[in-house]
Amino acid sequence: MLKVYLLLSLSAMMMMVVNGLNSDGQTLLSLSTHWRTSSSLVSTTWKIYNASDPCLWAGVACNSDNHRVVSLDLSGFQLSGELGPEISRLAQLKSLNLSFNRLAGSIPSQLSNCTLLRYLDLSHNAFSGPIPPLPKSLIYLDLSLNQFVGGRLPTELGECINLQQFAVVGSGLTGPIPSSFGNLTNMTLLYLSENQLSGNIPPELGNCSSLVDLQLDANQLEGTIPNELGLLNLTYLYLFSNRLTGEVPMSIWKSQTLEHLLIYENSLFGELPVELTYMKHLKQITLFTNHFSGIIPQTLGINATLTVLDFNNNSFTGPIPPYLCSRNQLEKLILGLNNLQGPIPPQLWKCRSLKRLILRGNTNLTGVFPDVVDNPNLSYLSLENNFFTGQIPASFGMLTNITEINLSMNRLSGVLPLEFGNLLGLQALNLSYNALEGPLPSQLANCKRLLNLDASHNLFNGSIPASLQTMSGLLTLDLSENHFTGSIPMFLSQFGSLIELRLGGNSLGGKIPSSIVELKALGILNLSHNCLTGDIPSGFSKLVMLEQLDVSHNRLTGTLASLAGMRVLTDLNISYNIFMGQIPATLLKFLNSSFYAFSGNPGLCVDCVLNSCEAARDLRRCAHPSAKQKGLTKFQTAMVALGTSTFLFAFVIGIGLMLHCRRREKHDIEEIYDDKVDDDSLFYKVMEATDDLDDRYIIGRGAHGTVYKASLGRGDGVYAVKKLMFGGSKEGSTSMVREIETVGKVRHRNLVKLEDFWIKKDYGLILYKYMHNGSLHDILHEVHPPPLLDWSIRCNIALGTAHGLAYLHFDCHPAIVHRDIKPMNILLDSELEPHISDFGIAKLLDQSTPALMSGTLRGTVGYIAPENAFTSTKSMESDVYSYGVVLLELITRKKAVDPSFEDGLDIVRWVRSVWNEKVEIEVVVDPDLFDDLYDGFVREQVTEVLQLALKCTLTESSRRPTMRDVVKQLEDVHSSNSYRSKQLQLQLQLK
C-alpha cells in the first residue's frame, strides 16, 4: 500500500514541479522511483514540502554557489529496491552514502561517470553481481556486508591511486587479492575480512607505504606471510583463520609499530625469536591453534605494554615468562594446551590488571600456589589438568571480583579455605579430581550467585551443609565420589533451576526425599553407590525433564511403579538394590540399552505374556495366577480371555505393531485395509479441512508421499496428513505399512507421533501433529530471508535428532535403521525441537527382505554412506553417516550437494578439503554464526561438533561413532550451553 501511495504521489508531484526543478532535482526524483521505503523523511520532504528545491530535501547537500547536489546521505533510511543508473547524472556528486539499507541488484556501472566522487559507502545492503569499475577519484570506499557471492576483487581498483580507506568485509568474494593493489600508495586501511579469498598474499602490498591497518582474516589465503608486510608501518595486522603456512618473517618480529598481531588458526610454525621482546608498542598478540614450538622468550613483556597474549594450543615448552605483566597492563593471558613446565611466576599473581588467566592442559606445570595478592580485576581463572600440589591458599578469598575458578585435575590437598565465602560474585567453581578433604565450609553459602559447583572426586567428608540452601540459583551440583555422610538434604528441592544433581559414590543414608520431585528442571540425577533405603518417592513423573537416572548400588526397596510415567528418560540404572515386583512396560526398553540396568534385584520380574523377554534372560518371569485361583471371578476370567484374544487378533492383522518394538510377522496387505473410514469422524474432519486433499493445502512433497496441512478448527488442533498413492500395488501398500509399523510402535520426544491412519485400495493417509516450523531443510535453505539460528538453537537440534536416532538404534527391539536421515525428514515444532519423520524406507534389523538388497539405491544423494553407493544395506553405521552430513549442514548452512561446491564435491569432501588438518572454522561455518564465534567458549564448541561430524562421515564405517557416543559428546556440549545461557541470563538480571 505504501509503495502504491509513493508511486502515485511521485507521479503527481513530477507533473506539478518538474518544470520548477533543476536537473539534479529531477534526477533524484527519478532515482526514487527505484526505491521503496517506510521512512517518512524521503516521502515527505522529497515529494510534499520544498518540492521545487532539492537542496532542502532530507539527506541532500548542495553547493551553495550553483545549487548542484554534492552529497547524498540516505544511510539507514530503510530503502529497498535498486540503485538506478540515473545516479551518473549527478555530475557534481562528491559523497554518496546509502549504507544500512536493503538495496539489492547490481551496482550500476554508470557510477564510474561520477568523476568527482570521493566518498562511497554502500555497506550493509544486499548488492550482488560483480563489482563494476568505480570512479578513480575515490578516497573512501566501503562495500562491506553485501552479497557479491562468487565475485572477485576488480584489478581496476588498483587504478584508484587516491584511495585511502577500502573495506569489503563479509560479502562472499572469491579469487585472489589483485597484485595491482600495490599501486595504492596512499591507502591507510584495507579490510578484506570474512570472504572466501584464496591464493597467496601478494607481496606487492608492501608497496602500500601508507598502510597502517591490514585485515585479511577469515579467508582461504595460503602460502607464507610475505616479508614485505613487516617493512610497512603497520599498527594492525589481522591474518587469522586462513591457511597460511611456514614461519613468520623476521621483519614482522622486528616491527616497531605493530600494536595488534592476530595470526591465530593457521598452520604457522617455528620458534619465537628474541626480537619479539623488542616490539615496544605491542599490545595484543594471538598465536593460538598453530604449530609454534620451543621456549617462549623469557624477557617477553619487559618492553611492550601487553594487554592480550594468547598462545593456546601450540607446542611451546619451558617455563612461563616471568615479565609478561611488567607494565601492569596485561588483561588476558592464555597459555593452555601447550607443554609448559615449572611453577607459575609469582609476578603473575601480583598482576592487578589481569582479568583472565588460562593455563589449563599443560600437565607439566607444577608447584604450590603462592599467596594471591588482592586483584580487583581477575574474573576468570583456569588452571585445570596440570600438576599443581599443596593447599589452596586462604588468600584466594581476596579475588573478590572473580566469577569462575577451575582448579580440577591437579594434586591439590588440604581443606577448602573458609575465605572462599568472600567470593560473592563467584558463578562457577570446579575443584574436581583433587585430594581435598574435610567438610565443605558453611561459608560457601555466601556465594549466592553460584551456578555451577563441582567438588567431585575428592576426599570431602561430613554432611552436606544446610547453609548451602542459599545457592538457590544452582544449575549443576556435583558432590559425587567423596565421603559425605548423613542424609540427602531436604533443601535441595528449593533449587528450582537445578538441571544436574550428582551425589553418587558417597555414604549418604536414609530415604530419597519426597520433595525431590519438585525439581522440575532436573535432567540428570545420580544417587548411586550410597546407602539409601526406602522406596522411590511417588510422583517421580513430575520430573518431566529427567533424562538420566542412576540409583544403583543402594538398599532401595519397593516397586518401580513411580518410574512408570517417566516419558523422556533415556538412561536408567536401578541395579543392585532390593526392588520387587513387575518391571513397568515403559521401562522395558532399557533391557535392550543396558544389560545391567536391572541387575542385582532378585525380586524384580518381567511379564513375558505382553512383552518380549529375549533381552531379559537374567530376570525371572512374573507368575500369572490361573483363572481357578481364589479371588478370580468368572467375569475377570472372561475379561482376561477376551483381552488376550483381542490382542492376538490385533497382532495377527498388524495393528499390534503400532504398540510394541517387536519383530513383525508377515501379513498380506489386504488384511489391514481399514473399513472404519465410513464412520470415522476424524477422517471426515481431515477431508473437510483440506477440501478432499486439494493441492492448495500441500505443504511438502517427498519420495514417499505428499503432505497436506489440515486445520480442524478450535480445540481439534492442526495436523499434517501424509498421502501415499500406491494404486493397489503391493509395493506401495507395503511402504505405507512399514511406515505405520515403524512410527506407530515407537515413542520418543524426538520422533514424530502417529495420531491415526487410514488405508484404501488406491491410497493411504497417515496423520501426524503439524510442525509449525516445517523441516530443518526449510529453515536452513528455503525460508527467505533466512531465520537467525544461533549456536544454542543448532546445538539443540543436533542433540534432539541424535537422541531420536539413538533410540531407534538401541532402545527398540529389533533395532530400527531409518535409512533416509536428512534435513527434510527432521521436522521442527513451535519450540524448534526436532522430530525425525518419514519412516517409509526404514528397515528392521532382524528382517530379511532380499528384494531390498538389490541394486536399487535407497536414500538421498549426498546423504548415502560410501558403502551403500551401489547396494542397499541395513547397518546403523549408514544412519550415522547421514546424521554426520546433517551436522555439517547445521554448521555450514550449505546443502549436501551445494551449487557453490566444485564439480564432483559433496559437503563431506568440501569440508575436509578446506579443513586441512587444522581448524579453519570461519571458512567452514555459516557466516550467520560469526558473531557467536567471537566468544571463545562457543568457538571451541563449534569446532568440537564439526570434528564429531567428520568422525560420523568417515569412509570406513567401523571407525564411525555409534549414536550413543554421539549423544554423549553432544550432551556435554549442550549442558555447557545450558549452563552458559543461564549464567548470562543471571548476569543480565543482576545488572
BELPE-V794830 format. One record per backbone hydrogen bond with DSSP energy under -1.0 kcal/mol. NH is the residue of the N-H (numbers start at 1). CO is the residue of the C=O. Records with the same first field share a line. If there is no record, write none. Layout:
BEGIN
NH->CO, CO
END
This chain:
BEGIN
5->1
6->2
7->3
8->4
9->5
10->6
11->7
12->8
13->9
14->10
15->11
16->12
17->13
18->14
20->17
26->22
27->23
28->24
29->25
30->26
31->27
32->28
34->31
35->32
36->80
43->39
44->40
45->41
46->42
48->44
49->44
53->50
56->53
57->54
60->57
61->71
63->68
67->63
70->61
71->61
72->95
73->59
74->97
76->99
77->74
80->36
82->34
87->84
88->85
89->86
90->87
91->89
93->90
94->70
95->70
96->119
97->72
98->121
100->123
101->124
102->79
104->81
111->108
112->109
113->110
114->111
115->113
117->114
118->94
119->94
120->140
121->96
122->142
124->144
126->103
128->105
138->135
139->118
140->118
141->165
142->120
143->167
145->169
147->127
148->171
149->147
150->172
151->148
157->154
158->155
159->156
160->157
161->159
163->160
164->139
165->139
166->189
167->141
168->191
170->193
174->151
181->178
182->179
183->180
184->181
185->183
187->184
188->164
189->164
190->213
191->166
192->215
194->217
196->173
198->175
205->202
206->203
207->204
208->205
209->207
211->208
212->188
213->188
214->236
215->190
216->238
218->240
220->197
222->199
229->226
230->227
231->228
232->229
235->212
236->212
237->260
238->214
239->262
241->264
243->221
245->223
252->249
253->249
254->250
255->252
259->235
260->235
261->284
262->237
263->286
265->288
267->244
269->246
276->273
277->274
278->275
279->276
280->278
282->279
283->259
284->259
285->308
286->261
287->310
289->312
291->268
293->270
300->297
302->299
307->283
308->283
309->332
310->285
311->334
313->336
315->292
317->294
326->323
328->325
331->307
332->307
333->356
334->309
335->358
337->360
339->316
341->318
342->364
348->345
351->348
352->350
354->351
355->331
356->331
357->380
358->333
359->382
361->384
363->385
364->362
366->342
379->355
380->355
381->404
382->357
383->406
385->408
387->365
389->367
396->393
397->394
398->395
399->396
400->398
402->399
403->379
404->379
405->428
406->381
407->430
409->432
411->388
413->390
420->417
421->418
422->419
423->420
424->422
426->423
427->403
428->403
429->452
430->405
431->454
433->456
434->457
435->412
437->414
444->441
445->442
446->443
447->444
448->446
450->447
451->427
452->427
453->476
454->429
455->478
457->480
458->481
459->436
461->438
468->465
469->466
470->467
471->468
472->470
474->471
475->451
476->451
477->500
478->453
479->502
481->504
483->460
485->462
493->490
494->491
495->492
496->494
498->495
499->475
500->475
501->524
502->477
503->526
505->528
507->484
509->486
516->513
517->514
518->515
519->516
520->518
522->519
523->499
524->499
525->548
526->501
527->550
529->552
531->508
533->510
542->539
543->540
544->542
546->543
547->523
548->523
549->571
550->525
551->573
553->575
554->576
555->532
557->534
563->560
564->561
566->563
567->565
570->547
571->547
573->549
574->597
576->599
578->556
580->558
581->603
583->605
587->584
588->585
590->587
591->588
592->589
593->589
594->590
597->594
604->601
605->581
606->620
616->613
619->616
622->606
629->626
632->629
637->633
638->634
639->635
640->636
641->637
642->638
643->639
644->640
645->641
646->642
647->643
648->644
649->645
650->646
651->647
652->648
653->649
655->650
656->650
657->654
658->655
659->656
662->660
671->668
672->669
673->670
674->759
679->676
680->677
684->680
685->681
686->682
687->683
688->684
689->685
690->686
691->688
692->687
694->690
697->694
698->695
699->707
700->707
702->705
705->702
706->723
707->700
708->721
709->697
710->719
712->717
716->713
719->710
720->768
721->708
722->766
723->706
724->764
726->762
727->762
729->726
733->729
734->730
735->731
736->732
737->733
738->734
739->735
740->736
741->737
742->738
743->739
744->740
751->748
752->836
755->767
756->767
758->765
760->763
764->724
765->758
766->722
767->756
768->720
770->718
773->828
774->771
776->823, 826
777->823
779->775
780->776
781->777
782->778
783->778
794->790
795->791
796->792
797->793
798->794
799->795
800->796
801->797
802->798
803->799
804->800
805->801
806->802
807->803
808->804
809->805
810->806
811->807
816->808
817->843
825->822
826->823
827->835
828->774
829->833
832->829
835->827
836->750
837->825
842->839
843->817
845->815
847->844
852->849
853->850
863->860
868->865
869->866
880->876
881->877
882->878
883->879
884->880
885->881
886->882
887->883
888->884
889->885
890->886
891->887
892->888
893->889
901->898
905->902
907->896
910->906
911->907
912->908
913->909
914->910
915->911
916->912
918->916
923->920
924->920
925->921
926->891
929->926
930->927
933->929
935->932
939->935
940->936
941->937
942->938
943->939
944->940
945->941
946->942
947->943
948->944
949->945
950->946
951->947
952->948
953->949
954->951
959->956
960->957
966->962
967->963
968->964
969->965
970->966
971->967
972->968
973->969
974->970
975->971
976->972
977->973
978->974
979->975
980->976
981->977
982->978
983->979
984->980
985->981
986->982
987->983
988->984
989->985
990->986
991->987
END
